[in-house]
Amino acid sequence: MKNVDANPFNREKLAADVLKEWQNLLDETAEILGVPAGLITRVDGKEIEILLSSETEGNPYPAAYTSPYPDSGWYCEHTLKSRGLNLIPNALQDSLWKTNPAAVDLHIISYLDLPIERPDGGQFGTVCFLDNKQNAHNDMHIRLVKQIKRMIELSLRIVLDKEEIDRRDRLLDDLSKIYPICSYCKKVREETGKWISVEKYVRDISGAMPSHGVCPQCYKREMDQFT
């Protein structure tokens, strides 16, 4: 498996109200499904963490717990690799999972999980619900978890869109300022007092890369020098 890229959605970027809503989703869904644990995991480069963990009785998974990635041994790593639904009714009866530490040591034997994608198509992590008894779940349970996945992905899109709106507001604010420009070399003076090229000034505040051309007036003037 290729190395996973850095996840731009960290705890600082995900506002407290977003995390609170996700926590409520986990708590209420775990209660509806009758399972001890609901998790939202987040993968970031070579690490995977439990971003949020349901506050339900019998949940053995603490929030903020991390593990190397890949090769974490977690159920959800299989979900991230397959990029689809992962349903394990009873890990002890599954040759792939019967020796997994979650099943053997924590007695968590049932697993329902879906991957969460970032707006850019990269992997954010997973949303999963785990049980300490055999549980094949039903179509309604699966539809419910799919809806939670969509809600989380929509939240990520809103966070990203708000960030872009804030960036554009800052850009407009910067462009609306009066800034000193040299009458001779046309360099712009920054707030630090340093003089920089107009191209660098525009690039720094807008992120746009300027290209150079010749306007008709300058082209005519330069050509007239050769006639």
N, CA, C and O of each residue as an XYZ file, in Angstrom:
908
protein
N       0.850     -1.203      0.000
C       0.000      0.000      0.000
C       0.875      1.239      0.000
O       1.856      1.302      0.741
N       0.530      2.246     -0.836
C       1.309      3.463     -0.905
C       1.159      4.256      0.389
O       0.156      4.142      1.095
N       2.190      5.071      0.688
C       2.105      5.931      1.847
C       0.920      6.884      1.716
O       0.681      7.438      0.643
N       0.196      7.070      2.782
C      -0.965      7.944      2.778
C      -0.489      9.380      2.966
O       0.416      9.639      3.758
N      -1.094     10.304      2.244
C      -0.669     11.700      2.342
C      -1.139     12.299      3.659
O      -1.973     11.732      4.365
N      -0.573     13.473      3.969
C      -0.942     14.170      5.199
C      -2.412     14.578      5.137
O      -2.908     14.992      4.089
N      -3.087     14.459      6.250
C      -4.505     14.799      6.336
C      -4.626     16.259      6.783
O      -4.242     16.582      7.907
N      -5.146     17.144      5.936
C      -5.229     18.562      6.306
C      -6.268     18.856      7.382
O      -6.267     19.939      7.966
N      -7.156     17.896      7.648
C      -8.210     18.110      8.644
C      -7.743     17.597     10.004
O      -7.965     16.436     10.348
N      -7.093     18.471     10.775
C      -6.672     18.101     12.123
C      -7.671     18.653     13.141
O      -8.668     19.274     12.771
N      -7.397     18.422     14.420
C      -8.337     18.843     15.460
C      -8.501     20.362     15.476
O      -9.579     20.868     15.789
N      -7.432     21.090     15.139
C      -7.499     22.543     15.147
C      -8.391     23.054     14.013
O      -9.130     24.024     14.179
N      -8.311     22.391     12.867
C      -9.108     22.820     11.712
C     -10.576     22.446     11.879
O     -11.462     23.161     11.410
N     -10.830     21.329     12.543
C     -12.206     20.900     12.793
C     -12.708     21.620     14.044
O     -12.323     21.277     15.162
N     -13.546     22.596     13.853
C     -14.002     23.428     14.964
C     -14.687     22.597     16.039
O     -15.176     21.496     15.785
N     -14.710     23.151     17.242
C     -15.273     22.439     18.390
C     -16.730     22.056     18.162
O     -17.168     20.991     18.598
N     -17.490     22.925     17.476
C     -18.907     22.604     17.271
C     -19.078     21.437     16.299
O     -20.028     20.664     16.417
N     -18.151     21.308     15.328
C     -18.195     20.175     14.406
C     -17.908     18.877     15.154
O     -18.629     17.891     14.999
N     -16.862     18.883     15.957
C     -16.505     17.686     16.722
C     -17.618     17.311     17.708
O     -17.871     16.130     17.945
N     -18.274     18.313     18.274
C     -19.362     18.038     19.212
C     -20.523     17.349     18.502
O     -21.107     16.407     19.038
N     -20.861     17.813     17.300
C     -21.943     17.184     16.534
C     -21.577     15.745     16.165
O     -22.422     14.852     16.238
N     -20.331     15.519     15.771
C     -19.891     14.165     15.451
C     -19.954     13.272     16.676
O     -20.342     12.108     16.586
N     -19.570     13.823     17.827
C     -19.625     13.043     19.067
C     -21.068     12.638     19.376
O     -21.330     11.500     19.765
N     -21.983     13.562     19.202
C     -23.392     13.248     19.447
C     -23.883     12.162     18.502
O     -24.647     11.284     18.904
N     -23.443     12.218     17.234
C     -23.817     11.188     16.269
C     -23.344      9.816     16.728
O     -24.094      8.841     16.677
N     -22.099      9.751     17.175
C     -21.554      8.476     17.641
C     -22.331      7.946     18.835
O     -22.725      6.780     18.857
N     -22.552      8.804     19.829
C     -23.213      8.381     21.060
C     -24.626      7.863     20.777
O     -25.014      6.797     21.256
N     -25.378      8.620     20.005
C     -26.773      8.256     19.760
C     -26.882      7.021     18.861
O     -27.752      6.175     19.068
N     -26.001      6.921     17.866
C     -26.067      5.763     16.967
C     -25.639      4.488     17.682
O     -26.237      3.432     17.481
N     -24.605      4.582     18.517
C     -24.194      3.404     19.286
C     -25.335      2.925     20.173
O     -25.532      1.723     20.345
N     -26.085      3.868     20.735
C     -27.221      3.500     21.576
C     -28.326      2.852     20.737
O     -28.916      1.853     21.149
N     -28.603      3.416     19.572
C     -29.634      2.853     18.687
C     -29.263      1.440     18.248
O     -30.109      0.546     18.236
N     -27.990      1.239     17.886
C     -27.539     -0.070     17.421
C     -27.344     -1.067     18.561
O     -27.228     -2.270     18.327
N     -27.307     -0.565     19.792
C     -27.115     -1.446     20.939
C     -25.713     -2.017     21.026
O     -25.534     -3.175     21.404
N     -24.703     -1.199     20.674
C     -23.315     -1.667     20.711
C     -22.528     -0.812     21.708
O     -22.911      0.324     21.984
N     -21.432     -1.351     22.250
C     -20.668     -0.605     23.246
C     -19.751      0.464     22.686
O     -19.313      1.339     23.433
N     -19.443      0.426     21.389
C     -18.439      1.352     20.880
C     -18.783      1.880     19.491
O     -19.179      1.125     18.602
N     -18.624      3.176     19.326
C     -18.685      3.835     18.029
C     -17.462      4.722     17.911
O     -17.128      5.439     18.854
N     -16.790      4.688     16.776
C     -15.538      5.426     16.607
C     -15.531      6.198     15.295
O     -16.118      5.770     14.301
N     -14.859      7.335     15.312
C     -14.430      8.005     14.086
C     -12.913      8.026     14.119
O     -12.306      8.607     15.018
N     -12.311      7.389     13.133
C     -10.855      7.358     13.078
C     -10.366      8.344     12.021
O     -11.099      8.734     11.112
N      -9.117      8.726     12.172
C      -8.492      9.690     11.249
C      -7.094      9.187     10.913
O      -6.282      8.925     11.800
N      -6.828      9.058      9.620
C      -5.507      8.616      9.183
C      -4.722      9.830      8.707
O      -5.253     10.688      8.001
N      -3.453      9.893      9.101
C      -2.620     11.054      8.766
C      -1.200     10.576      8.514
O      -0.450     10.309      9.453
N      -0.831     10.470      7.234
C       0.505     10.010      6.907
C       0.732      8.593      7.387
O       0.058      7.666      6.940
N       1.670      8.423      8.289
C       2.027      7.101      8.784
C       1.408      6.799     10.145
O       1.918      5.967     10.895
N       0.311      7.476     10.456
C      -0.337      7.272     11.759
C      -1.848      7.256     11.584
O      -2.404      7.968     10.748
N      -2.494      6.429     12.393
C      -3.948      6.419     12.451
C      -4.354      6.628     13.904
O      -3.742      6.070     14.815
N      -5.389      7.433     14.116
C      -5.814      7.736     15.484
C      -7.319      7.587     15.618
O      -8.067      7.668     14.644
N      -7.737      7.366     16.858
C      -9.156      7.424     17.189
C      -9.467      8.888     17.469
O      -9.153      9.403     18.543
N     -10.083      9.552     16.501
C     -10.388     10.972     16.662
C     -11.458     11.176     17.721
O     -11.320     12.022     18.605
N     -12.540     10.382     17.624
C     -13.635     10.451     18.592
C     -14.078      9.044     18.947
O     -14.033      8.141     18.112
N     -14.506      8.859     20.185
C     -14.985      7.561     20.658
C     -16.281      7.773     21.433
O     -16.382      8.694     22.242
N     -17.257      6.929     21.186
C     -18.557      7.109     21.837
C     -18.430      6.993     23.347
O     -17.649      6.199     23.871
N     -19.209      7.794     24.014
C     -19.236      7.782     25.486
C     -20.323      6.811     25.934
O     -21.351      7.202     26.487
N     -20.060      5.533     25.676
C     -21.028      4.484     25.966
C     -20.416      3.449     26.904
O     -19.203      3.242     26.917
N     -21.261      2.817     27.672
C     -20.799      1.831     28.652
C     -20.159      0.632     27.951
O     -20.715      0.082     27.001
N     -18.990      0.243     28.434
C     -18.295     -0.918     27.885
C     -17.395     -0.621     26.710
O     -16.852     -1.544     26.103
N     -17.221      0.655     26.371
C     -16.351      1.019     25.253
C     -14.886      0.939     25.685
O     -14.469      1.696     26.561
N     -14.092      0.038     25.089
C     -12.697     -0.103     25.504
C     -11.727      0.815     24.756
O     -10.522      0.776     25.004
N     -12.247      1.638     23.845
C     -11.382      2.438     22.983
C     -11.348      3.904     23.428
O     -12.367      4.590     23.346
N     -10.204      4.390     23.893
C     -10.108      5.796     24.288
C      -9.863      6.703     23.087
O      -9.162      6.326     22.148
N     -10.437      7.880     23.122
C     -10.165      8.864     22.080
C      -8.703      9.291     22.143
O      -8.081      9.277     23.205
N      -8.170      9.668     20.989
C      -6.791     10.140     20.821
C      -5.762      9.012     20.826
O      -4.564      9.281     20.745
N      -6.202      7.755     20.920
C      -5.270      6.629     20.837
C      -4.767      6.519     19.405
O      -5.547      6.630     18.459
N      -3.461      6.301     19.241
C      -2.865      6.246     17.907
C      -2.108      4.943     17.692
O      -1.754      4.238     18.638
N      -1.868      4.643     16.408
C      -1.108      3.455     16.033
C      -0.394      3.744     14.717
O      -0.885      4.542     13.920
N       0.756      3.112     14.472
C       1.424      3.279     13.173
C       0.514      2.806     12.035
O      -0.305      1.903     12.202
N       0.685      3.444     10.879
C      -0.129      3.105      9.715
C       0.725      3.140      8.470
O       1.481      4.090      8.269
N       0.621      2.118      7.621
C      -0.245      0.933      7.716
C       0.296     -0.099      8.707
O       1.190      0.191      9.502
N      -0.255     -1.287      8.642
C       0.105     -2.407      9.529
C      -0.261     -2.144     10.985
O       0.450     -2.554     11.902
N      -1.394     -1.444     11.184
C      -1.857     -1.181     12.547
C      -2.526     -2.409     13.154
O      -2.559     -2.559     14.376
N      -3.057     -3.286     12.308
C      -3.822     -4.421     12.791
C      -5.263     -4.078     13.110
O      -6.026     -4.950     13.526
N      -5.651     -2.823     12.923
C      -7.017     -2.399     13.239
C      -7.977     -2.895     12.165
O      -7.619     -3.027     10.994
N      -9.203     -3.165     12.596
C     -10.248     -3.522     11.642
C     -10.368     -2.455     10.545
O     -10.522     -2.776      9.366
N     -10.294     -1.188     10.952
C     -10.576     -0.105     10.009
C      -9.503      0.033      8.933
O      -9.760      0.630      7.887
N      -8.318     -0.503      9.164
C      -7.302     -0.428      8.110
C      -7.757     -1.219      6.884
O      -7.518     -0.812      5.748
N      -8.417     -2.358      7.130
C      -8.961     -3.146      6.019
C     -10.009     -2.342      5.254
O     -10.091     -2.420      4.029
N     -10.810     -1.566      5.991
C     -11.821     -0.726      5.362
C     -11.184      0.335      4.479
O     -11.648      0.580      3.365
N     -10.118      0.968      4.974
C      -9.436      1.997      4.197
C      -8.803      1.423      2.938
O      -8.788      2.076      1.895
N      -8.281      0.205      3.032
C      -7.654     -0.420      1.871
C      -8.698     -0.828      0.834
O      -8.468     -0.701     -0.369
N      -9.842     -1.316      1.301
C     -10.881     -1.768      0.366
C     -11.748     -0.621     -0.129
O     -12.390     -0.726     -1.175
N     -11.767      0.498      0.640
C     -12.543      1.702      0.312
C     -14.040      1.400      0.203
O     -14.753      2.027     -0.580
N     -14.502      0.441      0.990
C     -15.925      0.091      0.962
C     -16.401     -0.414      2.302
O     -15.668     -0.378      3.290
N     -17.642     -0.889      2.329
C     -18.247     -1.411      3.547
C     -17.452     -2.607      4.076
O     -17.051     -3.488      3.316
N     -17.234     -2.620      5.388
C     -16.582     -3.743      6.048
C     -17.498     -4.211      7.174
O     -17.687     -3.505      8.165
N     -18.064     -5.404      7.015
C     -18.981     -5.959      8.012
C     -18.461     -7.319      8.460
O     -18.349     -8.251      7.664
N     -18.144     -7.414      9.753
C     -17.660     -8.666     10.333
C     -18.650     -9.073     11.424
O     -18.623     -8.494     12.510
N     -19.518    -10.044     11.172
C     -20.503    -10.438     12.185
C     -19.860    -11.052     13.425
O     -20.276    -10.768     14.548
N     -18.826    -11.909     13.219
C     -18.165    -12.564     14.345
C     -16.724    -12.858     13.952
O     -16.450    -13.783     13.188
N     -15.805    -12.054     14.486
C     -14.391    -12.197     14.125
C     -13.833    -13.552     14.536
O     -12.918    -14.064     13.893
N     -14.375    -14.140     15.604
C     -13.864    -15.428     16.084
C     -14.192    -16.565     15.117
O     -13.594    -17.639     15.187
N     -15.137    -16.326     14.224
C     -15.501    -17.331     13.225
C     -14.961    -16.964     11.835
O     -15.327    -17.575     10.832
N     -14.089    -15.959     11.801
C     -13.523    -15.480     10.543
C     -12.030    -15.754     10.548
O     -11.313    -15.265     11.421
N     -11.557    -16.527      9.589
C     -10.140    -16.914      9.569
C      -9.213    -15.709      9.476
O      -8.067    -15.770      9.921
N      -9.700    -14.622      8.902
C      -8.864    -13.423      8.747
C      -8.718    -12.655     10.052
O      -7.731    -11.947     10.249
N      -9.699    -12.788     10.948
C      -9.736    -11.942     12.135
C      -9.712    -12.687     13.468
O      -9.610    -12.046     14.514
N      -9.802    -13.988     13.465
C      -9.998    -14.714     14.731
C      -8.838    -14.583     15.705
O      -9.020    -14.822     16.899
N      -7.649    -14.211     15.235
C      -6.509    -14.008     16.142
C      -6.209    -12.530     16.349
O      -5.205    -12.187     16.974
N      -7.052    -11.661     15.842
C      -6.822    -10.227     15.976
C      -6.923     -9.813     17.442
O      -7.809    -10.286     18.154
N      -6.023     -8.934     17.908
C      -6.056     -8.513     19.322
C      -7.390     -7.933     19.760
O      -7.781     -8.093     20.916
N      -8.099     -7.258     18.850
C      -9.403     -6.704     19.226
C     -10.365     -7.808     19.621
O     -11.152     -7.651     20.555
N     -10.300     -8.926     18.910
C     -11.191    -10.052     19.203
C     -10.705    -10.854     20.399
O     -11.502    -11.237     21.255
N      -9.409    -11.110     20.464
C      -8.853    -11.985     21.493
C      -8.719    -11.269     22.835
O      -9.106    -11.808     23.872
N      -8.169    -10.049     22.812
C      -7.867     -9.346     24.060
C      -9.022     -8.461     24.540
O      -9.313     -8.409     25.735
N      -9.671     -7.774     23.614
C     -10.731     -6.841     24.006
C     -12.122     -7.448     23.886
O     -13.105     -6.854     24.328
N     -12.202     -8.634     23.286
C     -13.482     -9.327     23.098
C     -14.452     -8.490     22.269
O     -15.665     -8.549     22.470
N     -13.908     -7.714     21.339
C     -14.720     -6.976     20.369
C     -14.742     -7.810     19.099
O     -13.746     -7.870     18.378
N     -15.864     -8.449     18.821
C     -15.873     -9.458     17.757
C     -16.735     -9.079     16.548
O     -16.642     -9.709     15.494
N     -17.572     -8.053     16.702
C     -18.408     -7.645     15.568
C     -18.050     -6.223     15.163
O     -17.771     -5.367     16.003
N     -18.064     -5.995     13.856
C     -17.544     -4.724     13.338
C     -18.328     -4.286     12.110
O     -18.497     -5.058     11.166
N     -18.804     -3.047     12.125
C     -19.493     -2.435     10.989
C     -18.804     -1.104     10.704
O     -18.730     -0.240     11.578
N     -18.298     -0.939      9.475
C     -17.421      0.203      9.208
C     -17.551      0.687      7.770
O     -17.779     -0.099      6.850
N     -17.401      2.002      7.595
C     -17.364      2.616      6.269
C     -16.246      3.654      6.223
O     -15.964      4.309      7.226
N     -15.606      3.805      5.055
C     -14.544      4.814      4.942
C     -15.129      6.214      4.788
O     -16.225      6.388      4.255
N     -14.389      7.200      5.259
C     -14.761      8.610      5.106
C     -13.755      9.246      4.157
O     -12.545      9.144      4.361
N     -14.262      9.902      3.122
C     -13.388     10.551      2.147
C     -13.367     12.063      2.356
O     -14.371     12.673      2.724
N     -12.196     12.649      2.111
C     -12.065     14.097      2.152
C     -12.633     14.710      0.866
O     -12.825     13.994     -0.116
N     -12.904     16.016      0.856
C     -13.414     16.652     -0.360
C     -12.478     16.524     -1.556
O     -12.934     16.542     -2.700
N     -11.172     16.394     -1.308
C     -10.214     16.267     -2.410
C     -10.065     14.825     -2.893
O      -9.234     14.544     -3.756
N     -10.860     13.917     -2.343
C     -10.801     12.521     -2.749
C      -9.858     11.673     -1.924
O      -9.855     10.449     -2.060
N      -9.062     12.288     -1.078
C      -8.161     11.543     -0.199
C      -8.915     10.896      0.945
O     -10.104     11.152      1.135
N      -8.230     10.063      1.704
C      -8.864      9.348      2.809
C      -8.776     10.149      4.103
O      -7.697     10.562      4.527
N      -9.932     10.357      4.718
C      -9.955     10.997      6.036
C      -9.791      9.958      7.137
O      -8.973     10.120      8.042
N     -10.582      8.887      7.048
C     -10.557      7.851      8.081
C     -11.778      6.964      7.928
O     -12.183      6.645      6.810
N     -12.368      6.562      9.053
C     -13.533      5.684      9.004
C     -14.527      6.053     10.106
O     -14.187      6.734     11.073
N     -15.756      5.587      9.934
C     -16.751      5.615     11.002
C     -17.173      4.175     11.220
O     -17.572      3.487     10.280
N     -17.085      3.716     12.469
C     -17.347      2.304     12.731
C     -18.086      2.113     14.051
O     -18.057      2.959     14.946
N     -18.757      0.949     14.129
C     -19.482      0.566     15.334
C     -19.128     -0.880     15.653
O     -19.197     -1.759     14.794
N     -18.747     -1.107     16.908
C     -18.191     -2.391     17.311
C     -19.010     -2.992     18.451
O     -19.565     -2.286     19.293
N     -19.063     -4.345     18.443
C     -19.884     -5.039     19.421
C     -19.081     -6.165     20.068
O     -18.181     -6.736     19.453
N     -19.422     -6.471     21.314
C     -18.745     -7.563     22.027
C     -19.536     -8.872     21.949
O     -19.290     -9.811     22.707
N     -20.473     -8.910     21.034
C     -21.247    -10.132     20.767
C     -21.470    -10.252     19.266
O     -21.334     -9.268     18.539
N     -21.805    -11.424     18.805
C     -22.065    -11.599     17.373
C     -23.193    -10.677     16.937
O     -24.239    -10.581     17.578
N     -22.936     -9.997     15.812
C     -23.919     -9.029     15.343
C     -23.741     -8.850     13.834
O     -22.771     -8.241     13.382
N     -24.680     -9.384     13.068
C     -24.618     -9.276     11.608
C     -25.235     -7.980     11.103
O     -25.118     -7.655      9.921
N     -25.894     -7.237     11.991
C     -26.593     -6.003     11.645
C     -27.632     -6.273     10.549
O     -27.708     -7.381     10.018
N     -28.410     -5.278     10.225
C     -29.415     -5.443      9.176
C     -29.303     -4.269      8.200
O     -28.490     -3.366      8.392
N     -30.117     -4.295      7.170
C     -30.037     -3.260      6.138
C     -30.292     -1.867      6.707
O     -29.686     -0.891      6.265
N     -31.186     -1.780      7.684
C     -31.475     -0.477      8.274
C     -30.250      0.070      8.999
O     -29.956      1.262      8.909
N     -29.527     -0.801      9.724
C     -28.309     -0.376     10.409
C     -27.281      0.137      9.401
O     -26.650      1.172      9.614
N     -27.125     -0.593      8.315
C     -26.136     -0.213      7.301
C     -26.504      1.115      6.657
O     -25.635      1.953      6.416
N     -27.804      1.311      6.375
C     -28.242      2.578      5.785
C     -28.006      3.726      6.747
O     -27.650      4.828      6.329
N     -28.203      3.475      8.033
C     -27.978      4.510      9.038
C     -26.506      4.929      9.073
O     -26.197      6.119      9.119
N     -25.612      3.960      9.052
C     -24.178      4.275      9.096
C     -23.736      4.965      7.802
O     -22.869      5.839      7.826
N     -24.334      4.569      6.672
C     -24.032      5.255      5.408
C     -24.462      6.718      5.473
O     -23.780      7.594      4.940
N     -25.587      6.979      6.123
C     -26.053      8.354      6.258
C     -25.105      9.160      7.139
O     -24.841     10.329      6.860
N     -24.596      8.542      8.199
C     -23.632      9.224      9.070
C     -22.349      9.537      8.300
O     -21.780     10.618      8.447
N     -21.903      8.596      7.488
C     -20.728      8.823      6.642
C     -20.947     10.052      5.760
O     -20.070     10.910      5.662
N     -22.106     10.139      5.124
C     -22.395     11.282      4.242
C     -22.437     12.590      5.018
O     -21.974     13.619      4.526
N     -22.988     12.558      6.227
C     -23.058     13.769      7.047
C     -21.659     14.245      7.434
O     -21.386     15.445      7.425
N     -20.780     13.313      7.771
C     -19.406     13.685      8.120
C     -18.687     14.261      6.907
O     -17.987     15.268      7.009
N     -18.863     13.617      5.767
C     -18.213     14.113      4.550
C     -18.745     15.485      4.159
O     -17.989     16.325      3.670
N     -20.037     15.722      4.369
C     -20.608     17.040      4.110
C     -20.013     18.076      5.062
O     -19.732     19.204      4.658
N     -19.822     17.695      6.315
C     -19.197     18.604      7.287
C     -17.793     18.997      6.839
O     -17.400     20.157      6.965
N     -17.032     18.027      6.313
C     -15.675     18.315      5.835
C     -15.718     19.297      4.672
O     -14.878     20.192      4.581
N     -16.699     19.131      3.781
C     -16.845     20.052      2.658
C     -17.163     21.456      3.150
O     -16.624     22.432      2.629
N     -18.037     21.568      4.154
C     -18.400     22.875      4.700
C     -17.186     23.541      5.342
O     -16.966     24.739      5.165
N     -16.401     22.767      6.087
C     -15.178     23.305      6.709
C     -14.239     23.841      5.639
O     -13.682     24.929      5.783
N     -14.065     23.078      4.567
C     -13.167     23.496      3.483
C     -13.702     24.747      2.782
O     -12.939     25.666      2.486
N     -15.005     24.783      2.517
C     -15.593     25.942      1.847
C     -15.477     27.195      2.713
O     -15.202     28.282      2.204
N     -15.686     27.044      4.019
C     -15.556     28.196      4.921
C     -14.124     28.718      4.916
O     -13.898     29.928      4.943
N     -13.168     27.811      4.882
C     -11.763     28.222      4.837
C     -11.465     29.017      3.567
O     -10.732     30.006      3.603
N     -12.039     28.577      2.445
C     -11.836     29.284      1.177
C     -12.494     30.664      1.212
O     -11.927     31.634      0.711
N     -13.686     30.756      1.801
C     -14.356     32.049      1.925
C     -13.527     32.997      2.792
O     -13.375     34.172      2.461
N     -12.994     32.486      3.899
C     -12.157     33.310      4.781
C     -10.903     33.778      4.036
O     -10.469     34.919      4.198
N     -10.326     32.891      3.220
C      -9.117     33.258      2.472
C      -9.426     34.370      1.480
O      -8.641     35.305      1.326
N     -10.565     34.270      0.809
C     -10.933     35.298     -0.164
C     -11.251     36.622      0.526
O     -10.948     37.689     -0.006
N     -11.860     36.554      1.704
C     -12.129     37.780      2.463
C     -10.821     38.468      2.832
O     -10.709     39.691      2.745
N      -9.826     37.673      3.247
C      -8.518     38.257      3.586
C      -7.870     38.860      2.349
O      -7.243     39.917      2.419
N      -8.025     38.179      1.210
C      -7.463     38.674     -0.038
C      -8.072     40.018     -0.408
O      -7.357     40.962     -0.747
N      -9.403     40.100     -0.341
C     -10.069     41.359     -0.667
C      -9.659     42.460      0.296
O      -9.511     43.615     -0.102
N      -9.476     42.108      1.552
C      -9.044     43.088      2.550
C      -7.650     43.603      2.220
O      -7.385     44.801      2.314
N      -6.748     42.682      1.828
C      -5.383     43.085      1.480
C      -5.362     43.947      0.226
O      -4.632     44.936      0.163
N      -6.165     43.575     -0.779
C      -6.171     44.303     -2.037
C      -6.804     45.680     -1.898
O      -6.548     46.572     -2.707
N      -7.634     45.852     -0.865
C      -8.301     47.142     -0.672
C      -7.405     48.152      0.039
O      -7.750     49.330      0.128
N      -6.260     47.701      0.544
C      -5.352     48.596      1.252
C      -4.589     49.486      0.277
O      -4.353     49.105     -0.869
N      -4.205     50.676      0.743
C      -3.298     51.534     -0.022
C      -1.880     51.117      0.312
O      -1.498     51.100      1.482
N      -1.097     50.782     -0.702
C       0.265     50.314     -0.465
C       1.244     51.157     -1.276
O       0.952     51.540     -2.409
N       2.414     51.445     -0.687
C       3.407     52.267     -1.403
C       4.111     51.464     -2.492
O       4.490     50.311     -2.288
N       4.276     52.095     -3.647
C       4.959     51.459     -4.761
C       5.999     52.437     -5.306
O       5.720     53.624     -5.470
N       7.183     51.932     -5.582
C       8.285     52.763     -6.046
C       7.963     53.328     -7.439
O       7.543     52.593     -8.334
N       8.166     54.635     -7.607
C       7.864     55.285     -8.881
C       8.824     54.865     -9.988
O       8.516     55.023    -11.169
N       9.994     54.327     -9.610
C      11.000     53.973    -10.609
C      10.997     52.470    -10.937
O      10.790     52.079    -12.085
N      11.227     51.645     -9.921
C      11.356     50.203    -10.187
C      10.050     49.441    -10.004
O       9.964     48.256    -10.326
N       9.021     50.135     -9.479
C       7.688     49.557     -9.294
C       7.638     48.454     -8.232
O       6.703     47.655     -8.215
N       8.637     48.409     -7.352
C       8.556     47.460     -6.242
C       7.550     47.969     -5.208
O       7.292     49.168     -5.100
N       6.989     47.013     -4.447
C       5.993     47.341     -3.429
C       6.618     47.169     -2.050
O       7.366     46.223     -1.808
N       6.299     48.101     -1.145
C       6.825     47.992      0.220
C       5.836     47.235      1.100
O       4.679     47.633      1.235
N       6.311     46.130      1.701
C       5.476     45.343      2.609
C       5.343     46.047      3.952
O       6.004     47.051      4.217
N       4.469     45.494      4.796
C       4.304     46.055      6.139
C       5.582     45.937      6.954
O       5.794     46.702      7.896
N       6.440     44.976      6.595
C       7.711     44.799      7.308
C       8.742     45.849      6.907
O       9.789     45.970      7.542
N       8.441     46.611      5.846
C       9.382     47.598      5.357
C      10.236     47.110      4.202
O      10.985     47.885      3.607
N      10.127     45.833      3.886
C      10.907     45.252      2.797
C      10.246     45.565      1.462
O       9.024     45.519      1.324
N      11.093     45.886      0.475
C      10.589     46.166     -0.873
C      10.666     44.894     -1.712
O      11.718     44.261     -1.807
N       9.538     44.530     -2.318
C       9.483     43.308     -3.122
C       8.837     43.616     -4.469
O       8.215     44.665     -4.638
N       8.984     42.712     -5.415
C       8.399     42.914     -6.738
C       6.874     42.858     -6.666
O       6.298     42.229     -5.778
N       6.247     43.524     -7.610
C       4.787     43.492     -7.678
C       4.299     42.053     -7.828
O       3.296     41.662     -7.229
N       5.029     41.259     -8.644
C       4.636     39.878     -8.870
C       4.606     39.085     -7.566
O       3.672     38.327     -7.304
N       5.655     39.276     -6.752
C       5.721     38.542     -5.475
C       4.630     39.031     -4.522
O       4.047     38.237     -3.784
N       4.356     40.335     -4.539
C       3.322     40.879     -3.657
C       1.960     40.265     -3.977
O       1.243     39.822     -3.081
N       1.616     40.244     -5.256
C       0.334     39.680     -5.667
C       0.284     38.187     -5.360
O      -0.735     37.672     -4.902
N       1.400     37.494     -5.619
C       1.435     36.051     -5.358
C       1.255     35.746     -3.874
O       0.562     34.796     -3.511
N       1.879     36.554     -3.016
C       1.816     36.302     -1.570
C       0.412     36.489     -1.009
O       0.006     35.761     -0.103
N      -0.332     37.454     -1.535
C      -1.648     37.717     -0.953
C      -2.762     36.958     -1.646
O      -3.837     36.780     -1.072
N      -2.521     36.500     -2.891
C      -3.593     35.831     -3.625
C      -3.319     34.371     -3.920
O      -4.248     33.596     -4.147
N      -2.037     33.985     -3.920
C      -1.682     32.623     -4.290
C      -1.583     32.431     -5.790
O      -1.206     31.355     -6.256
N      -1.925     33.480     -6.563
C      -1.880     33.379     -8.025
C      -0.452     33.548     -8.532
O       0.311     34.358     -8.005
N      -0.100     32.781     -9.553
C       1.220     32.877    -10.168
C       1.143     33.790    -11.387
O       0.455     33.460    -12.353
N       1.844     34.947    -11.364
C       1.778     35.848    -12.514
C       2.599     35.323    -13.688
O       3.577     34.600    -13.500
N       2.193     35.693    -14.892
C       2.989     35.422    -16.090
C       3.232     36.748    -16.790
O       2.505     37.716    -16.569
N       4.235     36.791    -17.619
C       4.612     38.043    -18.246
C       4.275     38.042    -19.727
O       4.389     37.024    -20.409
N       3.863     39.194    -20.202
C       3.599     39.402    -21.615
C       3.962     40.841    -21.966
O       4.604     41.528    -21.171
N       3.566     41.296    -23.129
C       3.844     42.664    -23.564
C       2.536     43.280    -24.037
O       1.870     42.739    -24.920
N       2.173     44.414    -23.447
C       0.941     45.077    -23.850
C       1.151     45.749    -25.209
O       2.294     45.992    -25.595
N       0.073     46.055    -25.944
C       0.215     46.649    -27.282
C       1.005     47.950    -27.296
O       1.796     48.181    -28.211
N       0.800     48.809    -26.287
C       1.499     50.086    -26.251
C       3.010     49.899    -26.102
O       3.802     50.535    -26.798
N       3.391     49.009    -25.176
C       4.820     48.765    -24.970
C       5.440     48.079    -26.183
O       6.583     48.355    -26.547
N       4.678     47.189    -26.800
C       5.183     46.494    -27.984
C       5.476     47.507    -29.106
O       6.516     47.448    -29.761
N       4.526     48.440    -29.305
C       4.724     49.450    -30.349
C       5.918     50.329    -30.030
O       6.722     50.634    -30.911
N       6.039     50.742    -28.762
C       7.156     51.605    -28.377
C       8.502     50.925    -28.633
O       9.432     51.537    -29.157
N       8.585     49.640    -28.250
C       9.838     48.925    -28.437
C      10.142     48.696    -29.910
O      11.299     48.772    -30.323
N       9.138     48.423    -30.688
C       9.352     48.206    -32.112
C       9.761     49.498    -32.825
O      10.552     49.487    -33.768
N       9.189     50.628    -32.339
C       9.532     51.905    -32.955
C      11.012     52.225    -32.803
O      11.566     52.982    -33.600
N      11.663     51.655    -31.782
C      13.087     51.911    -31.589
C      13.933     51.287    -32.669
O      15.073     51.698    -32.883
N      13.381     50.285    -33.364
C      14.153     49.594    -34.395
C      13.793     50.083    -35.804
O      14.292     49.563    -36.801
N      12.923     51.087    -35.862
C      12.536     51.601    -37.186
C      13.085     52.999    -37.403
O      12.863     53.593    -38.459
